[in-house]
Amino acid sequence: MAALSFDRHRAEIVAQSDLLRTHLGGADLTAPVPSCPGWNVGQLARHLGGGQRWAAEVVRTRAGQPPSDTHFRDLTPYAREEPAVVGPWLVESAAALSGALGDAGPDVATWTPMPVPAAGVFWARRFANETLLHRADAALALGVDFAVDPAVAVDALDEWLELGSLPQMLDIFPHRRDLLGPGRTLHLHATDVPAELGAEWLVDLTGDTLAWRRAHEKASVAVRGPVTELLLLVYRRRPVDTAVVEVLGDEKLLDRWLAAVAFG
């Protein structure tokens, strides 16, 4: 269950894109993006906007199968972008997706990469968080501040754990079964958010599949820190040794888990 509403996710697609546009203003878009090897900042923006337009097409046409995504996977044509061009184009892309989702509604029937109860909800949440994390990529690459509404960060962490814990992920990525074993638990604790957000997670690797729950429980390894730092750490935008977090317990388990379940 998403912590944020369908309409809030739609709004975040636009808001995060506009924030990313502000990062691009006056910047050298040929700067490399360390968290997306092989891309520069301009290419990152083209990838994100292309993905948003692709998802808008999926929703608008009620696609039964995925359309071609070559236009935002092959980024070689976008090696030298200008902020005045790509920034407004990105915001237009976000508005197109948010508008398509608003017209279609949360229960629209479209193709999704996995079975979901409400495709509109899935696409709105996925691209709200996709846009958020690619804004982080750009901010880190350009050396500008990256701040996130705590509720948005908590939702992004929830989604990451939900997708990574789907049973079919063990069939797609068989090596993840190596994470499972007795006593293998991880606790994530955001220390700077209101208590009502319940920003603590227990990742349980002791069963037959990866599992998680919101909980304050002891674990083999605990990671404590600001919610933005947890977000960047879990999505592998910032390595453990440079994140502003406290790690208590089995650091090797944390490293293995982060490496094995990386995505996005």
KAZIZI-V503959 format. One record per residue. N is the residue number from 1. SS is DSSP state (H for helix, E for strand, - for the rest). OMEGA is omega in whole degrees, -180 to 180 (NA if undefined). NEAR is the number of other ideal C-beta (glycine too) atoms within 8 Angstrom. Layout:
n:ss:omega:near
N:SS:OMEGA:NEAR
N:SS:OMEGA:NEAR
This chain:
n:ss:omega:near
1:-:-179:2
2:-:177:11
3:-:180:8
4:-:-178:11
5:-:175:6
6:H:-179:11
7:H:177:7
8:H:177:9
9:H:177:15
10:H:180:13
11:H:-179:9
12:H:176:13
13:H:-180:16
14:H:-176:12
15:H:-179:8
16:H:177:13
17:H:180:17
18:H:175:10
19:H:177:9
20:H:176:15
21:H:179:12
22:H:176:7
23:H:-175:12
24:H:-174:14
25:-:179:8
26:-:-176:3
27:-:173:10
28:-:-174:5
29:-:173:14
30:-:178:8
31:-:180:10
32:E:179:6
33:-:-175:15
34:-:-178:7
35:-:174:10
36:-:-173:8
37:-:179:6
38:-:179:3
39:-:165:11
40:E:-173:11
41:H:178:17
42:H:178:14
43:H:176:13
44:H:180:15
45:H:179:16
46:H:177:13
47:H:-177:13
48:H:180:16
49:H:176:16
50:H:178:12
51:H:178:12
52:H:179:17
53:H:176:12
54:H:179:12
55:H:176:13
56:H:177:14
57:H:178:10
58:H:-177:13
59:H:-175:17
60:H:-177:9
61:H:-176:7
62:-:-173:9
63:-:177:11
64:-:176:5
65:-:-174:5
66:-:173:7
67:-:179:9
68:-:178:4
69:-:-178:10
70:H:-174:6
71:H:176:8
72:H:172:13
73:H:177:7
74:-:-174:6
75:-:-178:11
76:H:179:5
77:H:-171:5
78:H:-174:10
79:-:-177:10
80:-:-179:7
81:-:177:13
82:-:-179:8
83:H:-177:11
84:H:179:5
85:H:-171:8
86:H:-180:15
87:H:177:12
88:H:178:9
89:H:179:9
90:H:180:16
91:H:175:12
92:H:179:9
93:H:180:15
94:H:180:16
95:H:179:9
96:H:180:11
97:H:180:16
98:H:179:12
99:H:179:9
100:H:179:12
101:H:179:16
102:H:179:9
103:H:-175:7
104:H:-179:11
105:-:-174:8
106:-:-174:8
107:-:-179:8
108:-:179:11
109:-:177:5
110:-:170:13
111:-:169:9
112:-:-177:9
113:-:177:4
114:-:180:6
115:-:178:3
116:-:-178:8
117:-:-177:3
118:-:-173:8
119:H:180:13
120:H:177:15
121:H:180:14
122:H:-176:10
123:H:179:15
124:H:-179:14
125:H:-178:13
126:H:-177:10
127:H:170:14
128:H:-178:17
129:H:174:13
130:H:-179:11
131:H:177:16
132:H:-175:13
133:H:175:12
134:H:170:12
135:H:176:14
136:H:179:14
137:H:-178:13
138:H:-179:15
139:H:179:11
140:H:-180:14
141:H:-176:13
142:H:179:10
143:-:177:4
144:-:-178:6
145:-:176:4
146:-:179:10
147:-:-175:4
148:-:169:11
149:-:-177:5
150:H:-179:13
151:H:178:9
152:H:179:12
153:H:179:15
154:H:179:15
155:H:180:14
156:H:177:14
157:H:176:15
158:H:-177:10
159:H:179:12
160:H:180:13
161:H:179:11
162:H:-178:9
163:H:-179:9
164:H:-177:10
165:-:178:10
166:-:-177:8
167:-:-178:6
168:-:179:7
169:H:178:12
170:H:175:11
171:H:179:7
172:H:-178:5
173:-:-175:8
174:H:-179:6
175:H:-180:6
176:H:176:11
177:H:179:7
178:H:178:7
179:H:-172:12
180:-:178:11
181:-:-178:7
182:-:174:4
183:-:-176:6
184:-:180:11
185:E:179:13
186:E:178:15
187:E:176:15
188:E:-175:12
189:E:174:11
190:E:-170:15
191:-:-171:7
192:-:-178:6
193:-:178:11
194:-:-176:5
195:H:-177:5
196:H:176:4
197:H:177:11
198:-:-171:7
199:-:173:11
200:E:-176:11
201:E:174:12
202:E:177:13
203:E:-173:14
204:E:-179:10
205:-:-173:13
206:-:-177:9
207:-:-178:7
208:-:179:3
209:-:176:8
210:-:-180:14
211:E:178:9
212:E:176:10
213:E:171:7
214:E:-176:6
215:-:170:7
216:-:-177:5
217:-:174:7
218:-:-177:4
219:-:179:11
220:-:176:9
221:E:178:14
222:E:177:12
223:E:-177:15
224:E:176:8
225:E:177:13
226:-:-175:10
227:H:178:14
228:H:178:10
229:H:176:12
230:H:179:15
231:H:-179:14
232:H:180:13
233:H:-175:16
234:H:177:10
235:-:176:11
236:-:171:9
237:-:178:11
238:-:-179:9
239:-:-177:7
240:-:-173:11
241:-:176:4
242:-:178:5
243:-:179:11
244:-:-179:5
245:E:174:12
246:E:179:6
247:E:-179:10
248:E:177:7
249:E:-170:9
250:-:-178:7
251:H:180:9
252:H:177:6
253:H:178:12
254:H:-179:13
255:H:-179:9
256:H:-179:10
257:H:-180:12
258:H:-179:12
259:H:-173:7
260:H:-173:11
261:-:-179:10
262:-:171:7
263:-:174:6
264:-:NA:7
